């Protein structure tokens, strides 16, 4: 019975398959606390969404206050 060391073609094929799968799929790495998926992150366009207001109904509250102020003004005018 022959071992893998006795067959250099099989050993070379196995090493080439493992190396090519590692090179073609990309490897995860951790840099500065970030887990980066592959070197393609350098060319990826990063989208930035600025933080919005905490209270989502700001315009509605302002409109209702304005309407209440106008109503009060109308009542005082008569």
N, C-alpha and C positions, 0 to 999 in steps of 0.2 A: 504494500500500500504506500503510495507516494503522498508526501505532505505538500503544503502550499509552497514551501521554500524550494521544493524540487521542480515546481512549474513557474518559471519567471513570467510567462505570458499571462497567466491567471492573476498573479500578484500585481503585475503592472496594470492590468485592466481594472482590477479592484481599486487600486490607488487612484487611477485616472478617473474612475466613476465617482469616487468620494470627493476628490478635489474639484471636479467640474460641477458637481451638485452644490458644493459650498460656494463656488465662485458665481454660479449662475443665479442662485436663489437670493443671495445677499444675506448678510448676517446681522443680527441685532447687536447693538453696542450701547453702552451706557456712558454718556459724557455729561458731566456737570449735573447729575441727578435726572437727566432726561434719557428715556429709552428711545433711541433712534433706530428706525427700521432698516435703513440701508443708506448707501452713499447718495441715493437719489434725493434725499431731503434737501441737499444743497441747491438743487435746481427747482424745487417745488415752490409754487407761488403761495405764500402764506396769506390767509385772509384775516383781517383784523376787524372786529366788530366792537366799537367803543361802547362802554357801559351806558345804558340808558337811565332814565330817572327811576328811582325806586318805586314811586307811586305811578302807576300806568295811566291813570285817568286825570292827569293834571289839567288838560285843556277843558274837559267836561266840568271840573270843579270851578275853574276860572269863569266859564260861561254861566254856570248857575249862580255864582256870586255876583257877576255883572248884572244878570237878570233880576236878582233879588234887590240889588242896589237901585236899578232903574224903577222897579216896582215901588220901592220905598220912597224914591224921589217923586214919583207920580202921585202917591198917596199924600205926601206932604204939600204938593202943589195945589191940591183942591181944598 
